[in-house]
Amino acid sequence: MKRIFLRKQQSQKASCLANGYLPIKALVIVLLVTSIITIYVNKKFVYRTPIHFSRTTESGVEVCNFSDFQVIEPGSAFLYSAYIDDRHARDVSLANTSTGAVVRLLVYYLRTIDATSRWNCRLFYNGQTDHIVDTPILAVTDLDEASTRRFLVAMVVCDFPKTPPHYVLRSASLANRNHSVPFRENSVCVVDLRNSSSSLSKSTNQDRFHGILYKDSSRTETNDAKGNHKDNRSTQDIYNVKFTVCTSPIHGKYYKIEDIVNFIEVNRFFGAEKFVFYVDNNTNPKLINCFEAYRKRGIVELYSFTPTVCDGLHYHGQIVSISDCAYRTMYRTRYLINQDPDEVIVPLKTDSWTSMLKAIHSRVRNPDLIASYSFRNQFFPLKAPDDIASLNNTLIRRYNIKALLKTSKENYIHPHVTRSKVMARPERILMWHVHLIHPKNVIRRNDTVHFTSPVDALLFHYRSVPTNDRSLSRNGKLLTERRMLKFTDSLIDRVQTGMNLCSGAN
């Protein structure tokens, strides 16, 4: 009898569980554990679901679906991109590799992790059948400028072994040495930079080379005296654009459409032909539509950039996006500029970046040895009064063209390395930091870093001066700089066109 009763009790409990009913004690425990986990997640880090742009890149360098950060270890390690690089760099000896190249991975992970002892590089090939190879990590380079943050942003350098000709490396990842099961879904698409560099070095006809890479809508084309079509580019200028601009990651609701249009059009005025934006999935959809409108015209490239864990990661992963942009545009643009949407490099003696560089090069013995140019920062405080002449212009006010409204600047120019920004030749650079290029990170042995004189150009920075910035305390006076007003008509026309373009997209 007792056994029968116990069996009935057990069957009743089983049926309760099957019907979704939990004992009260168990329910309380589950709720308590859930609450603790939620508090821990909210305090320690924030998980976000990556988004995927349903398109492939237009670069021609790679043809694969680019997604977002991939989780290597939940809450601990994340991978963004991978590149095959055959430049003989100083960070790793290539003499021992049969291919003469390495695979570079851009990652961020907890600073407490020893990457070289914990992971192998896992390479996924497509041939007659899928092929997987684990290779050792050759080097790990810390890209972060502060060693106190919880997460380390690093360039992981992997051995690139020789394989049969029909094997093509498609994706790469990092694999814990204690786990033997490979996960292709956690890998990222590999960009083979050798495809670009070989085309660049062998090409003698820039028209033939042009079009292999991304579309350039800014080429200057005319007709000669006989009416024949003529391209004004130099036949030796085989890059498909001259100036490309990258920015820090776009996320949240901080930037408005007018801010981005102003940024794009003011930089285009000085010579920018291409822009690369890294966009979080919580960005304003109307702003995404604006980016897409520019993208369809070949002016903007757009990449999903949603760090899975943000707490302890500097400025939403800025160092990752800066480094990725340098490699992603390598061999495709002659010069790359990394700056924020509230900054612009302004030539002070000439009206374009091209003429500015020409003037600088005329005073240098061998300008081809310049790998990068540093530009000093000067703040234009947003709290300063608007320029009276611009304030009376309806269009300037409507589109909030800060370059024309804000003509008061600090009486202090920040030194190089402090808040400065860089223009550089991507293929000449190994690692790109936020405010400088270290001489040790220049690829060619005799190349140099040029510290641009504030007489030639400055980085105009339109923002509220940070509270921890002491520049105003050095001299509280503001100076008037009306340099940008010289270009008023052109900038108004450009910004108005850009705003109409984005309005039509929304």
C-alpha positions as CSV (number, residue, x, y, z in Angstrom):
1,M,0.0,0.0,0.0
2,K,2.7,2.4,1.0
3,R,4.6,1.7,-2.2
4,I,1.5,2.3,-4.3
5,F,0.9,5.6,-2.5
6,L,4.5,6.7,-3.1
7,R,4.2,5.9,-6.8
8,K,1.0,7.9,-7.0
9,Q,2.8,10.9,-5.3
10,Q,5.7,10.6,-7.7
11,S,3.4,10.4,-10.7
12,Q,1.5,13.4,-9.5
13,K,4.7,15.4,-9.1
14,A,5.9,14.3,-12.6
15,S,2.6,15.4,-14.1
16,C,2.8,18.8,-12.4
17,L,6.2,19.4,-13.7
18,A,5.0,18.3,-17.2
19,N,2.1,20.7,-17.0
20,G,4.5,23.6,-16.2
21,Y,3.8,23.8,-12.4
22,L,6.8,24.0,-10.1
23,P,6.8,23.6,-6.3
24,I,6.8,26.9,-4.5
25,K,10.3,26.4,-3.1
26,A,11.8,25.6,-6.4
27,L,10.1,28.6,-8.0
28,V,11.5,30.9,-5.3
29,I,15.0,29.5,-5.9
30,V,14.7,29.9,-9.7
31,L,13.6,33.5,-9.3
32,L,16.3,34.3,-6.8
33,V,19.0,32.8,-9.1
34,T,17.6,34.7,-12.1
35,S,17.7,38.0,-10.1
36,I,21.3,37.4,-9.1
37,I,22.3,36.7,-12.6
38,T,20.5,39.7,-14.0
39,I,22.2,42.0,-11.4
40,Y,25.5,40.5,-12.3
41,V,25.1,41.0,-16.0
42,N,23.8,44.6,-15.6
43,K,26.8,45.5,-13.4
44,K,29.6,43.6,-15.0
45,F,28.7,43.8,-18.7
46,V,26.0,44.4,-21.2
47,Y,25.1,41.7,-23.8
48,R,23.8,42.9,-27.1
49,T,22.5,40.9,-30.0
50,P,24.7,41.4,-33.2
51,I,22.9,42.6,-36.3
52,H,23.8,41.5,-39.8
53,F,23.7,43.7,-42.9
54,S,22.2,41.6,-45.6
55,R,24.8,42.4,-48.2
56,T,28.4,41.7,-49.0
57,T,31.1,44.3,-49.1
58,E,31.7,46.2,-52.3
59,S,35.5,46.3,-51.9
60,G,36.4,43.5,-54.4
61,V,39.0,42.5,-51.8
62,E,36.6,40.1,-50.2
63,V,33.4,38.5,-51.2
64,C,31.7,37.2,-48.1
65,N,29.0,38.2,-45.7
66,F,30.4,40.5,-43.1
67,S,28.6,40.2,-39.8
68,D,29.8,41.6,-36.4
69,F,31.7,40.6,-33.3
70,Q,31.9,36.8,-32.8
71,V,32.0,35.3,-29.3
72,I,35.1,33.3,-28.7
73,E,34.4,32.8,-25.0
74,P,31.1,34.2,-23.5
75,G,31.7,37.4,-21.5
76,S,35.5,37.1,-22.0
77,A,36.7,37.1,-25.6
78,F,35.4,38.5,-28.9
79,L,36.7,38.5,-32.4
80,Y,35.9,41.2,-35.1
81,S,38.0,40.7,-38.3
82,A,40.9,38.8,-39.9
83,Y,43.4,39.7,-42.6
84,I,46.1,37.9,-44.5
85,D,49.1,40.2,-44.5
86,D,52.4,39.6,-46.4
87,R,54.2,42.7,-45.4
88,H,57.5,42.0,-43.6
89,A,56.6,43.7,-40.4
90,R,58.7,44.2,-37.2
91,D,56.2,42.5,-34.8
92,V,56.8,39.0,-36.1
93,S,59.5,37.2,-38.1
94,L,58.1,35.9,-41.3
95,A,61.3,33.9,-42.2
96,N,59.9,30.7,-40.7
97,T,56.6,30.7,-42.6
98,S,56.5,28.9,-45.9
99,T,53.9,31.3,-47.3
100,G,55.6,34.6,-46.4
101,A,52.4,35.8,-44.8
102,V,50.6,35.8,-41.5
103,V,46.9,36.0,-40.5
104,R,46.1,39.0,-38.3
105,L,43.0,38.9,-36.0
106,L,41.5,41.9,-34.3
107,V,40.1,40.9,-30.9
108,Y,39.3,42.1,-27.4
109,Y,39.4,39.9,-24.3
110,L,39.8,40.1,-20.5
111,R,43.2,41.4,-19.6
112,T,43.7,38.4,-17.3
113,I,43.8,35.9,-20.2
114,D,47.1,34.7,-21.5
115,A,46.2,34.4,-25.2
116,T,49.3,32.5,-26.4
117,S,48.9,29.7,-23.9
118,R,45.1,29.5,-24.0
119,W,44.2,29.6,-27.7
120,N,45.3,28.4,-31.1
121,C,44.4,30.1,-34.3
122,R,41.7,28.1,-36.2
123,L,41.7,28.5,-40.0
124,F,38.7,27.3,-42.1
125,Y,39.4,26.4,-45.8
126,N,37.2,25.7,-48.7
127,G,38.5,23.2,-51.2
128,Q,37.1,20.0,-52.6
129,T,36.0,19.5,-49.0
130,D,36.1,21.7,-45.9
131,H,39.5,21.7,-44.3
132,I,40.3,23.0,-40.8
133,V,43.9,23.8,-39.6
134,D,45.0,24.9,-36.1
135,T,48.1,27.1,-36.1
136,P,50.0,28.6,-33.2
137,I,49.8,32.3,-32.2
138,L,53.1,34.0,-33.2
139,A,52.6,37.3,-31.4
140,V,50.0,39.4,-29.5
141,T,50.2,43.2,-29.7
142,D,48.3,45.4,-27.2
143,L,46.6,48.1,-29.2
144,D,45.1,49.9,-26.1
145,E,46.8,53.1,-24.9
146,A,45.7,52.4,-21.2
147,S,46.6,49.3,-19.3
148,T,44.0,49.8,-16.6
149,R,40.9,48.8,-18.5
150,R,39.3,45.4,-17.9
151,F,39.4,44.4,-21.6
152,L,42.5,44.3,-23.7
153,V,42.2,45.2,-27.4
154,A,44.8,43.3,-29.3
155,M,46.2,42.3,-32.7
156,V,46.7,38.5,-32.6
157,V,49.2,37.3,-35.2
158,C,48.8,33.7,-36.5
159,D,51.0,31.5,-38.5
160,F,49.7,31.0,-42.1
161,P,50.7,27.5,-43.2
162,K,51.2,26.4,-46.8
163,T,48.3,24.3,-48.1
164,P,47.4,22.7,-51.4
165,P,46.6,25.2,-54.2
166,H,42.9,24.3,-54.3
167,Y,42.4,25.3,-50.6
168,V,41.2,28.8,-50.0
169,L,41.2,30.4,-46.6
170,R,37.7,31.7,-46.0
171,S,37.4,32.3,-42.3
172,A,39.3,32.3,-39.0
173,S,38.8,32.1,-35.3
174,L,40.5,31.4,-32.0
175,A,40.0,28.0,-30.4
176,N,40.6,27.0,-26.8
177,R,43.3,24.3,-26.7
178,N,41.2,22.2,-24.4
179,H,38.3,22.0,-26.8
180,S,38.7,20.0,-30.0
181,V,35.3,20.8,-31.6
182,P,35.6,23.6,-34.2
183,F,32.8,26.2,-34.5
184,R,32.7,27.8,-37.9
185,E,29.8,30.0,-36.8
186,N,32.1,31.8,-34.4
187,S,34.6,32.6,-37.1
188,V,35.0,35.8,-39.2
189,C,35.6,36.2,-42.9
190,V,39.2,36.6,-43.9
191,V,40.3,39.5,-46.1
192,D,43.4,38.5,-48.3
193,L,45.4,41.7,-48.6
194,R,47.7,40.0,-51.0
195,N,45.1,40.2,-53.7
196,S,45.2,44.0,-53.4
197,S,48.9,44.4,-53.0
198,S,49.7,42.2,-56.0
199,S,47.2,44.0,-58.2
200,L,48.6,47.3,-57.0
201,S,52.2,46.4,-57.7
202,K,51.6,44.8,-61.1
203,S,49.1,47.3,-62.4
204,T,50.3,49.9,-64.9
205,N,47.0,50.9,-66.3
206,Q,45.0,52.6,-63.6
207,D,41.7,52.4,-65.6
208,R,42.0,48.6,-65.7
209,F,42.8,48.5,-62.0
210,H,40.0,50.9,-61.2
211,G,36.8,49.1,-60.6
212,I,38.4,46.0,-59.1
213,L,38.1,47.8,-55.8
214,Y,35.3,50.0,-54.5
215,K,33.4,52.4,-56.7
216,D,34.7,56.0,-56.8
217,S,32.1,58.6,-57.6
218,S,34.5,61.5,-57.4
219,R,36.8,60.9,-60.3
220,T,37.4,64.0,-62.4
221,E,36.5,63.4,-66.0
222,T,36.5,65.8,-68.9
223,N,36.7,66.0,-72.7
224,D,39.8,67.1,-74.5
225,A,39.9,69.6,-77.3
226,K,38.9,66.9,-79.8
227,G,36.0,65.8,-77.7
228,N,37.6,62.6,-76.6
229,H,36.8,61.3,-73.1
230,K,39.7,62.0,-70.7
231,D,40.4,61.0,-67.1
232,N,42.4,63.7,-65.2
233,R,43.9,61.2,-62.8
234,S,47.6,60.6,-63.0
235,T,48.4,57.2,-64.7
236,Q,50.8,56.6,-61.8
237,D,48.0,57.1,-59.1
238,I,46.7,53.6,-59.1
239,Y,44.8,53.8,-55.9
240,N,41.1,54.1,-56.6
241,V,40.7,57.0,-54.2
242,K,43.1,59.5,-52.7
243,F,41.5,60.3,-49.4
244,T,39.3,58.1,-47.2
245,V,37.9,59.1,-43.8
246,C,37.1,56.7,-40.9
247,T,35.4,57.6,-37.7
248,S,35.0,56.3,-34.2
249,P,32.0,53.9,-33.8
250,I,28.5,55.4,-34.3
251,H,26.2,54.3,-31.5
252,G,23.2,55.4,-29.5
253,K,21.3,58.7,-30.1
254,Y,24.3,61.1,-29.8
255,Y,24.6,62.1,-33.5
256,K,21.8,63.7,-35.5
257,I,21.4,63.5,-39.3
258,E,22.6,67.1,-39.6
259,D,25.8,66.2,-37.7
260,I,26.7,63.4,-40.0
261,V,25.8,65.3,-43.2
262,N,27.9,68.3,-42.0
263,F,30.8,65.9,-41.3
264,I,30.6,64.2,-44.7
265,E,30.2,67.3,-46.8
266,V,32.8,69.5,-45.0
267,N,35.4,66.8,-45.4
268,R,34.4,66.2,-49.0
269,F,35.0,69.8,-49.7
270,F,38.6,69.4,-48.6
271,G,39.1,66.3,-50.6
272,A,37.6,63.2,-48.9
273,E,36.2,60.8,-51.5
274,K,35.2,57.8,-49.3
275,F,33.9,57.4,-45.7
276,V,33.9,54.2,-43.6
277,F,31.4,54.1,-40.7
278,Y,31.1,51.4,-38.0
279,V,27.5,51.4,-36.7
280,D,25.9,49.9,-33.6
281,N,22.5,48.2,-33.9
282,N,21.0,50.7,-31.5
283,T,21.7,53.6,-33.8
284,N,18.8,55.8,-34.9
285,P,17.1,54.1,-37.9
286,K,16.8,57.5,-39.7
287,L,20.5,57.9,-39.4
288,I,21.1,54.4,-40.9
289,N,18.8,55.4,-43.8
290,C,21.0,58.5,-44.3
291,F,24.1,56.4,-44.4
292,E,22.5,54.0,-46.8
293,A,21.6,56.9,-49.1
294,Y,25.2,57.9,-49.3
295,R,26.3,54.3,-49.6
296,K,24.2,53.8,-52.7
297,R,26.1,56.7,-54.3
298,G,29.4,55.0,-53.6
299,I,30.5,57.6,-50.9
300,V,30.0,55.6,-47.7
301,E,30.9,52.0,-46.6
302,L,28.9,50.8,-43.7
303,Y,29.8,48.0,-41.2
304,S,27.9,46.5,-38.3
305,F,29.8,47.2,-35.1
306,T,28.1,46.1,-31.9
307,P,30.5,45.1,-29.1
308,T,28.9,42.2,-27.2
309,V,30.3,43.4,-23.9
310,C,30.9,47.1,-23.4
311,D,31.8,47.6,-19.8
312,G,35.5,47.9,-19.5
313,L,36.0,48.5,-23.3
314,H,37.2,52.0,-24.2
315,Y,34.8,54.3,-26.1
316,H,32.6,51.5,-27.5
317,G,35.6,49.7,-29.1
318,Q,37.1,52.7,-30.9
319,I,40.5,51.1,-31.1
320,V,39.1,48.0,-32.8
321,S,37.3,50.1,-35.5
322,I,40.3,52.3,-36.1
323,S,42.6,49.3,-36.6
324,D,40.1,47.5,-38.7
325,C,39.6,50.5,-41.0
326,A,43.3,50.8,-41.5
327,Y,43.5,47.2,-42.8
328,R,40.2,47.3,-44.6
329,T,41.2,50.3,-46.7
330,M,44.8,49.2,-47.3
331,Y,45.9,49.4,-50.9
332,R,42.6,50.9,-51.8
333,T,43.2,54.5,-50.7
334,R,46.4,56.5,-50.8
335,Y,45.6,58.4,-47.5
336,L,43.4,57.4,-44.6
337,I,42.2,59.9,-42.0
338,N,40.8,58.8,-38.7
339,Q,38.8,61.5,-36.9
340,D,35.6,62.0,-35.0
341,P,32.4,63.4,-36.6
342,D,33.0,66.7,-34.7
343,E,36.5,67.2,-36.2
344,V,37.9,68.2,-39.5
345,I,41.5,68.8,-40.7
346,V,41.6,72.3,-42.1
347,P,44.4,73.5,-44.4
348,L,45.3,77.1,-43.4
349,K,47.4,78.1,-46.4
350,T,45.6,76.3,-49.2
351,D,42.0,75.2,-50.0
352,S,42.4,71.4,-50.2
353,W,44.2,68.5,-48.6
354,T,45.9,67.8,-52.0
355,S,47.4,71.3,-52.2
356,M,48.3,71.2,-48.5
357,L,50.3,68.1,-48.9
358,K,51.9,69.5,-52.1
359,A,53.1,72.5,-50.1
360,I,54.4,70.3,-47.3
361,H,56.2,68.0,-49.7
362,S,57.9,71.0,-51.4
363,R,59.8,71.7,-48.2
364,V,60.8,68.0,-47.5
365,R,63.9,66.3,-49.0
366,N,62.1,63.0,-49.7
367,P,58.3,63.2,-49.3
368,D,57.8,59.6,-50.3
369,L,59.3,58.6,-46.9
370,I,56.5,60.2,-45.0
371,A,54.2,57.4,-43.7
372,S,51.9,59.6,-41.6
373,Y,51.0,63.2,-40.8
374,S,50.0,64.4,-37.4
375,F,47.7,67.4,-36.9
376,R,47.4,69.4,-33.7
377,N,44.0,69.9,-32.1
378,Q,42.3,73.2,-31.3
379,F,38.9,73.4,-29.7
380,F,36.0,75.5,-31.0
381,P,33.7,75.5,-27.9
382,L,30.1,75.0,-28.7
383,K,29.1,77.2,-25.8
384,A,30.7,80.2,-27.5
385,P,28.4,82.7,-29.3
386,D,27.5,82.0,-32.9
387,D,29.2,84.1,-35.5
388,I,27.0,87.1,-36.3
389,A,27.4,86.9,-40.1
390,S,26.4,83.2,-40.1
391,L,23.6,83.6,-37.6
392,N,21.7,85.8,-40.0
393,N,21.8,83.1,-42.7
394,T,18.6,81.0,-42.6
395,L,20.2,77.9,-44.2
396,I,23.2,77.9,-41.9
397,R,20.9,78.0,-38.8
398,R,18.5,75.4,-40.3
399,Y,21.2,72.8,-40.9
400,N,23.3,73.8,-37.9
401,I,26.5,74.1,-39.9
402,K,28.9,74.4,-36.9
403,A,31.9,75.0,-39.2
404,L,30.3,78.4,-40.1
405,L,28.5,79.2,-36.9
406,K,31.4,78.6,-34.5
407,T,34.3,80.9,-35.2
408,S,35.6,81.3,-31.6
409,K,38.5,79.1,-30.7
410,E,40.7,78.5,-27.7
411,N,43.9,80.4,-27.4
412,Y,45.7,77.2,-27.0
413,I,46.8,74.5,-29.5
414,H,47.2,71.0,-28.0
415,P,50.6,69.4,-28.7
416,H,51.1,66.5,-31.0
417,V,50.0,63.1,-29.4
418,T,47.6,64.9,-27.1
419,R,44.2,65.0,-28.9
420,S,45.9,65.1,-32.3
421,K,44.7,63.1,-35.2
422,V,46.4,61.3,-38.1
423,M,46.5,61.1,-41.9
424,A,48.5,58.1,-43.1
425,R,49.4,55.7,-45.8
426,P,47.6,52.5,-44.6
427,E,50.0,50.0,-46.2
428,R,52.9,51.7,-44.5
429,I,51.5,51.3,-41.0
430,L,51.4,48.3,-38.8
431,M,49.4,49.5,-35.8
432,W,47.2,52.6,-35.7
433,H,46.5,54.3,-32.4
434,V,43.9,57.0,-31.7
435,H,46.1,60.1,-31.5
436,L,49.4,59.0,-33.1
437,I,51.4,56.5,-35.1
438,H,54.4,55.2,-33.1
439,P,57.6,55.3,-35.1
440,K,58.0,51.6,-34.2
441,N,54.7,50.9,-36.1
442,V,55.9,52.2,-39.4
443,I,56.5,49.3,-41.8
444,R,59.4,50.6,-44.0
445,R,62.6,51.1,-42.1
446,N,63.4,54.6,-43.3
447,D,59.8,56.0,-43.3
448,T,59.0,58.9,-40.9
449,V,56.1,60.5,-39.1
450,H,55.6,64.1,-40.1
451,F,54.4,66.5,-37.4
452,T,52.5,69.1,-39.4
453,S,53.0,72.7,-38.4
454,P,50.0,74.6,-37.1
455,V,50.8,77.2,-39.8
456,D,50.0,74.6,-42.5
457,A,46.9,73.0,-41.0
458,L,45.0,72.3,-37.7
459,L,42.4,69.9,-36.5
460,F,39.3,72.0,-35.9
461,H,37.4,70.4,-33.1
462,Y,33.8,71.5,-32.5
463,R,32.6,70.4,-29.1
464,S,32.0,71.3,-25.5
465,V,35.4,71.5,-23.9
466,P,35.8,68.6,-21.5
467,T,35.7,69.5,-17.8
468,N,39.1,67.9,-17.2
469,D,40.7,69.9,-20.0
470,R,43.0,72.6,-18.7
471,S,43.6,74.5,-21.9
472,L,41.1,77.2,-21.1
473,S,42.6,77.7,-17.6
474,R,45.9,78.5,-19.3
475,N,44.4,81.5,-21.0
476,G,40.6,82.1,-20.7
477,K,40.4,84.3,-23.8
478,L,38.9,83.1,-27.0
479,L,40.2,84.0,-30.4
480,T,38.3,84.6,-33.6
481,E,39.0,82.2,-36.5
482,R,36.9,82.9,-39.6
483,R,38.8,80.7,-41.9
484,M,35.8,78.5,-42.8
485,L,33.7,81.5,-43.7
486,K,35.7,81.8,-46.9
487,F,33.9,78.6,-48.1
488,T,30.4,79.6,-47.0
489,D,28.6,79.3,-50.3
490,S,30.2,76.0,-51.2
491,L,29.5,74.5,-47.8
492,I,25.9,75.6,-47.7
493,D,25.3,74.1,-51.2
494,R,26.9,70.8,-50.2
495,V,25.2,70.5,-46.8
496,Q,21.8,71.4,-48.3
497,T,22.2,68.7,-51.0
498,G,23.2,66.2,-48.4
499,M,20.3,67.0,-46.2
500,N,17.9,66.7,-49.1
501,L,19.4,63.3,-49.9
502,C,18.9,62.0,-46.4
503,S,15.4,63.5,-46.2
504,G,14.4,61.6,-49.3
505,A,15.8,58.4,-47.6
506,N,13.5,58.9,-44.7
